[in-house]
Amino acid sequence: MKLKYKLWLKLFFILLISGFAVLVVWPGGANIKIKDKVLWDKDFNVRRGLDLAGGARLTYKAKTDELSGADADDAMKSLATNIENRVNAFGVAEPIIQTSVSNGEHRLIVEMPGVTNIEEAMDLIGKTAELEFKTLGESDYVSTGLTGKDLKRADVTFDELGKPQVSIEFQGEGIDKFTAITEANVGQPLATILDGEPLQVATINEKIAGGKAVISGDFDLAEAQEIAIQLNAGALPLSVELIEQREVGATLGQESIERSLLAGIIGVIVVSLFMIAYYRFQGLLSTLGLGFYLLFMIALIKVLGVTMTMGGIAGLILTVGMTMETDVLVFERIREELRKGKTFESAVRLGFNNAWPSIKDSNMVSAIIAAMLYIAGGTIRGFAVVMVIGIAIGLLTTFIGTKTFMQIAIRYKLIRHNWLFAVEKDSENSINRNSKLKTRNSSEVKRSEA
């Protein structure tokens, strides 16, 4: 395939992906119909963190003194899952539940954007998980006295056909309770109730002695894992103590968004004007590439469901500068090659190729730092996530988008002028004269030697 066809094919795919990105970014979503048939009707929303949407942030200390290290970690995972279910049931949109260890203490951090009744939320979270096993009576569930304290462990296993199932094991008095319950209710349903809500209802097929049983049904691996985690949340109840309470007003969050957007717009305009003034045609392509970069970034943030915080906005603005820095390194390389007398095609090709090693190394270092910030956790995670995404999108925008635009543009004589690439003619003539002088002196030396 000839080079020009490859370039036009690249341009087609860039525009195609850009069209999809526009559909994602379009406010309120785009509704596309053909003959009353809906082809696209989906609205992707930006998930806003607590500092932008307002709400409540609660930090709890979990009491894990009586648990070993591994059991404590499992208990915290179960606790986080159980609390997330409660918060979702409370009607909170997209809560953020995190666990951490500080000074040997296990902590649970709950961020609830948009919450106004913080006292009710605190009461909901503060309760210890209550797990009960009940039989089904004529009109309601009947307590059996078997609770989460009697459950030792729940794990995901597989039957002889490879289908996932949940194995449960009771301990202490729970073994005798479970044996008596199964003996007296063969053929009857046994419901697992977590916080007053049925988690699982299974039919007792036979008397089960020894305190071990399996829950099988028509569920996949992910559902089986979720059931096991929820059962363990009741099997390992943890008391939690509120140690920090913070409430963020929605007005403060909206003000932060407006100021950040204003700062970002001013920054993009100033940087674009500088690039156009200094690099001329290359600066114009860089500004065009920056527009594609912002389009792809916002679209990807929406599609991936990245929770945007003030740190995330700061990361987005920072990656704009990093993207323009990549362009600067490439453009300087191209100018160097043009000053050496290379053709425009060769200068562009060598400029991108020669700039890649240093760009790759610098962006790799930035990505490693972002990964370390993400591992560190806390509110800095939003900054780290957006920074990594920005690094990847920035490289693709420059080395695929801007490069393609430039390779297509220099095929036209109108663009093939040194002035448009900010290459001074006098400097070029001086380099050419020096080159010719060196060649003539070399020839004279050879004649004298002869």
C-alpha positions in Angstrom: 0.0 0.0 0.0 1.4 3.4 -1.0 2.3 5.9 1.7 -0.4 8.4 0.8 -3.1 5.8 1.1 -1.8 4.7 4.5 -1.9 8.3 5.7 -5.4 8.9 4.5 -6.5 5.6 6.2 -4.9 6.8 9.5 -6.7 10.1 9.1 -10.0 8.3 8.5 -9.6 6.2 11.7 -8.6 9.3 13.7 -11.8 11.1 12.6 -13.9 8.0 13.2 -12.7 7.7 16.8 -13.1 11.4 17.3 -16.7 11.2 16.2 -17.3 8.5 18.8 -15.6 10.7 21.4 -17.8 13.6 20.5 -20.9 11.4 21.1 -19.6 10.6 24.6 -18.6 14.1 25.5 -21.8 15.8 24.1 -23.7 17.3 27.0 -26.8 15.3 27.8 -25.7 12.6 25.3 -26.5 12.4 21.6 -29.7 10.9 20.3 -29.1 9.4 16.8 -32.0 7.9 14.9 -32.4 6.4 11.4 -36.1 5.9 10.4 -37.2 5.9 14.0 -34.6 3.3 14.9 -32.4 4.5 17.8 -28.7 3.9 17.1 -27.3 5.9 19.9 -29.0 7.2 23.0 -26.7 7.0 26.0 -25.5 9.7 28.3 -22.1 9.3 30.0 -21.7 11.5 33.1 -18.5 12.6 34.8 -18.3 11.1 38.3 -17.6 13.9 40.7 -15.7 13.2 43.9 -16.6 14.6 47.3 -14.7 17.8 47.0 -16.5 18.7 43.8 -20.0 17.4 44.4 -20.2 18.1 48.2 -21.3 15.6 50.8 -19.8 13.7 53.7 -16.6 12.0 54.5 -16.5 9.7 57.5 -13.4 7.9 58.8 -13.9 4.9 61.2 -11.5 2.9 63.2 -12.2 -0.9 63.1 -11.7 -3.0 66.2 -9.5 -5.9 65.0 -7.6 -6.6 68.2 -8.8 -10.2 68.5 -8.1 -11.1 64.9 -4.8 -12.2 63.3 -3.3 -10.3 60.3 -4.9 -12.4 57.5 -8.3 -12.6 59.3 -8.2 -8.9 59.9 -7.6 -8.1 56.2 -10.4 -10.5 55.2 -12.7 -8.9 57.8 -11.9 -5.4 56.5 -12.6 -6.5 53.0 -15.9 -8.0 54.1 -16.7 -4.9 56.2 -16.1 -2.6 53.2 -18.3 -4.7 51.0 -21.1 -4.7 53.6 -20.9 -1.0 54.2 -20.9 -0.3 50.4 -24.1 -2.3 50.1 -25.7 -0.3 53.0 -24.6 3.0 51.5 -26.0 2.0 48.1 -29.3 1.0 49.8 -29.3 4.4 51.4 -29.5 6.0 47.9 -26.0 7.5 47.7 -24.8 7.8 44.1 -21.4 6.3 43.5 -19.9 6.2 47.0 -16.2 5.7 47.6 -15.3 3.1 50.2 -11.6 2.6 51.1 -9.7 0.7 53.7 -6.3 1.7 55.1 -3.9 0.9 57.9 -2.4 3.8 59.9 -0.2 3.3 62.9 -1.3 -0.3 63.1 -5.0 0.6 63.1 -7.4 -0.6 60.4 -9.5 2.3 59.1 -12.5 2.5 56.9 -13.0 5.7 54.9 -16.5 6.4 53.5 -17.0 9.2 51.0 -20.7 10.0 50.1 -21.1 12.7 47.5 -24.4 14.5 47.7 -25.4 13.3 51.2 -27.4 15.9 53.2 -28.6 13.8 56.1 -25.2 13.0 57.6 -26.6 11.8 61.0 -28.7 9.1 59.3 -25.7 8.0 57.2 -23.6 7.7 60.3 -26.2 5.6 62.1 -26.5 3.4 59.0 -22.7 2.8 58.8 -22.1 2.4 62.5 -24.2 -0.7 62.9 -22.4 -4.1 63.0 -23.4 -6.5 60.3 -26.2 -8.9 61.4 -26.3 -12.3 59.8 -29.1 -14.7 60.6 -30.3 -18.0 59.2 -34.1 -18.4 59.2 -36.7 -20.9 58.0 -39.7 -19.8 56.0 -43.0 -20.0 57.9 -46.5 -19.5 56.5 -46.2 -15.8 55.9 -42.8 -14.7 57.2 -39.3 -15.8 58.1 -38.9 -17.7 61.4 -35.8 -17.3 63.6 -33.7 -20.4 64.2 -31.2 -18.9 66.6 -28.4 -19.6 64.1 -26.5 -16.3 63.5 -23.3 -15.0 61.9 -21.4 -15.6 65.2 -21.9 -19.3 64.6 -20.5 -19.2 61.1 -16.8 -19.9 60.8 -16.1 -19.4 57.2 -17.6 -19.1 53.7 -15.6 -19.9 50.6 -16.1 -20.3 46.9 -15.7 -23.9 45.6 -16.6 -25.8 42.5 -18.7 -29.0 42.1 -17.8 -32.0 39.9 -19.1 -30.2 36.8 -17.0 -27.1 37.5 -19.9 -24.9 38.5 -19.2 -22.4 41.3 -20.8 -22.9 44.7 -20.4 -21.5 48.2 -19.2 -23.8 51.0 -20.0 -22.8 54.5 -18.6 -24.1 57.8 -20.0 -23.5 61.3 -18.2 -23.5 64.6 -18.9 -24.3 68.3 -22.6 -24.5 69.2 -23.4 -23.5 65.6 -22.6 -27.1 64.4 -25.3 -28.6 66.6 -27.7 -25.8 65.8 -27.2 -26.4 62.1 -27.6 -30.1 62.4 -30.9 -29.8 64.3 -32.2 -27.2 61.9 -31.5 -29.3 58.8 -32.9 -32.5 60.4 -36.2 -30.8 61.3 -36.7 -28.9 58.0 -35.8 -31.4 55.2 -37.3 -30.2 51.9 -37.9 -26.7 53.4 -36.1 -23.4 52.4 -33.4 -21.9 54.7 -32.9 -18.2 54.2 -29.7 -16.3 54.8 -30.7 -12.8 56.1 -28.1 -10.0 56.2 -29.1 -6.8 57.8 -32.8 -7.7 57.5 -32.6 -8.4 53.8 -32.6 -12.0 52.2 -29.2 -12.7 50.8 -29.7 -16.3 49.7 -32.5 -18.9 50.0 -31.6 -22.5 49.7 -33.6 -25.7 50.0 -32.5 -28.2 52.7 -32.2 -31.6 50.8 -31.1 -33.7 53.8 -29.9 -33.7 57.4 -26.4 -32.2 57.4 -24.1 -33.2 60.3 -20.6 -31.9 61.0 -21.4 -28.2 60.4 -20.3 -28.2 56.8 -22.6 -27.6 53.8 -22.6 -26.1 50.3 -25.0 -23.5 48.7 -25.4 -24.3 45.0 -27.6 -22.5 42.5 -27.7 -20.9 39.1 -25.1 -18.2 39.7 -21.7 -17.4 38.1 -18.3 -17.1 39.8 -18.7 -13.4 40.5 -22.0 -13.9 42.2 -20.6 -16.8 44.2 -17.7 -14.6 45.4 -20.1 -11.8 46.3 -22.2 -14.2 48.4 -19.1 -15.5 50.2 -17.9 -12.0 51.0 -21.3 -11.0 52.3 -21.5 -14.1 54.4 -18.1 -13.4 55.9 -19.2 -9.9 56.6 -21.7 -11.4 59.0 -19.3 -14.2 60.2 -16.7 -11.7 61.2 -18.6 -8.7 62.6 -16.4 -5.7 63.4 -17.3 -2.9 65.6 -16.3 0.5 64.2 -15.7 3.8 65.9 -16.1 7.2 64.2 -12.9 9.2 64.5 -13.3 11.9 61.9 -16.3 13.6 60.3 -16.1 16.1 57.5 -18.9 17.8 55.6 -18.2 19.5 52.2 -20.8 22.0 50.9 -22.0 21.7 47.3 -21.4 25.4 46.8 -17.7 25.0 47.6 -17.5 22.1 45.1 -19.2 24.1 42.3 -16.9 27.1 43.0 -13.8 24.8 42.7 -15.0 23.5 39.4 -15.6 27.0 38.0 -12.2 28.2 39.1 -10.4 25.1 37.8 -12.2 25.4 34.4 -11.3 29.1 34.1 -7.7 28.3 35.0 -7.6 25.5 32.5 -9.1 27.6 29.6 -6.7 30.4 30.2 -3.8 28.0 30.3 -4.8 26.3 27.1 -5.2 29.6 25.3 -1.9 31.1 26.5 0.0 27.9 25.6 -1.7 27.6 22.2 -0.9 31.3 21.3 2.8 30.8 22.3 3.1 27.6 20.2 1.6 29.3 17.2 3.7 32.4 17.5 7.0 30.5 18.0 6.5 27.4 15.9 4.0 28.8 13.4 2.5 26.0 11.3 3.8 23.3 13.7 2.3 25.3 16.5 -1.0 25.4 14.7 -0.9 21.6 14.3 0.0 21.3 18.0 -3.0 23.4 19.0 -5.2 21.1 16.8 -3.7 18.1 18.5 -4.3 19.6 21.9 -8.0 19.9 21.0 -8.1 16.2 20.1 -6.2 15.4 23.3 -8.8 17.2 25.5 -11.6 15.5 23.5 -10.2 12.0 24.0 -9.3 12.6 27.7 -12.8 13.8 28.7 -14.4 10.9 26.7 -12.1 8.3 28.3 -12.7 9.7 31.8 -16.5 9.4 31.2 -16.3 5.9 29.7 -14.0 4.5 32.4 -16.0 6.1 35.1 -13.0 7.9 36.7 -14.1 9.8 39.8 -12.9 13.4 39.2 -11.6 15.3 42.2 -9.7 18.6 42.5 -6.5 16.5 42.3 -7.8 14.9 39.1 -8.5 18.4 37.5 -4.9 19.4 38.5 -3.6 16.2 36.9 -5.6 17.0 33.7 -4.1 20.6 33.5 -0.6 19.2 34.2 -0.8 16.7 31.4 -1.8 19.4 29.0 1.6 21.0 29.6 3.3 17.6 29.3 1.6 17.0 25.9 2.8 20.4 24.6 6.3 19.6 26.0 6.3 16.4 23.8 5.4 18.5 20.8 8.2 21.0 21.5 10.8 18.2 21.6 9.6 16.8 18.3 9.3 20.3 16.6 12.9 21.2 17.6 14.2 18.0 16.2 12.3 18.7 12.9 13.8 22.2 12.8 17.3 20.8 13.3 16.9 18.4 10.4 15.5 21.2 8.1 18.5 23.4 9.0 20.8 20.5 7.9 19.2 20.7 4.5 17.0 17.6 4.8 13.8 17.4 2.7 10.5 18.0 4.6 9.6 14.3 4.4 12.9 13.3 5.9 12.9 16.1 8.5 9.5 15.1 9.8 10.3 11.4 9.9 13.7 11.9 11.6 12.3 14.5 13.9 9.7 12.1 15.4 12.1 9.1 15.4 14.9 11.0 17.1 12.7 12.7 19.7 11.1 9.4 20.8 13.9 8.0 23.1 14.0 11.1 25.4 10.2 11.5 25.3 9.7 7.8 26.2 12.1 8.0 29.2 10.7 11.2 30.6 7.1 9.9 30.4 8.1 6.5 31.8 9.5 8.3 34.9 6.3 10.3 35.2 4.2 7.2 35.0 6.2 5.5 37.7 5.8 8.4 40.0 2.1 8.4 39.3 1.9 4.7 40.1 3.7 5.3 43.4 1.2 8.1 44.3 -1.7 5.8 43.5 -0.3 3.1 45.8 0.1 5.7 48.5 -3.7 6.1 48.4 -5.8 8.9 49.7 -7.1 11.9 47.8 -3.9 12.0 45.7 -5.2 8.9 43.8 -7.4 11.0 41.5 -4.4 13.0 40.4 -2.4 9.8 39.7 -5.1 8.1 37.7 -5.7 11.2 35.4 -2.0 11.7 35.0 -1.4 8.1 33.8 -4.3 8.4 31.4 -3.1 11.8 30.2 0.4 10.4 29.5 -0.9 7.6 27.3 -3.4 9.8 25.4 -0.8 12.6 25.0 1.7 10.2 23.4 -0.9 8.8 21.1 -2.1 12.2 20.1 1.4 13.4 19.2 2.8 10.3 17.5 -0.3 9.3 15.7 -2.5 12.4 15.4 -0.1 15.3 15.0 2.4 13.2 13.0 -0.3 12.1 10.5 -1.6 15.7 10.1 1.9 16.9 9.4 2.8 14.1 7.0 -0.3 14.9 5.0 0.2 18.7 5.1 3.8 18.6 3.8 2.7 16.8 0.7 1.4 20.2 -0.6 3.7 22.9 -1.9 1.8 25.6 0.0 3.1 24.2 3.3 6.7 23.4 2.2 8.2 26.7 3.3 11.0 27.1 5.9 9.2 30.2 7.3 6.1 28.2 8.2 8.3 25.8 10.2 10.2 28.7 11.9 13.5 27.9 10.2 15.5 31.0 9.4 16.8 31.2 5.9 20.0 33.0 6.8 20.9 30.3 9.3 20.2 27.7 6.7 22.3 29.4 4.1 25.1 29.9 6.6 25.1 26.1 7.4 25.1 25.3 3.7 28.0 27.7 3.0 30.0 26.2 5.9 29.3 22.7 4.5 30.5 23.7 1.0 33.6 25.4 2.4 34.5 22.2 4.3 34.0 20.2 1.2 36.2 22.6 -0.9 39.0 22.7 1.8 38.9 18.8 1.9 39.3 18.7 -1.9 42.3 21.1 -1.7 44.0 19.0 0.9 43.6 15.9 -1.2 45.1 17.7 -4.2 48.0 18.9 -2.2 48.7 15.4 -0.9 48.7 14.1 -4.4 
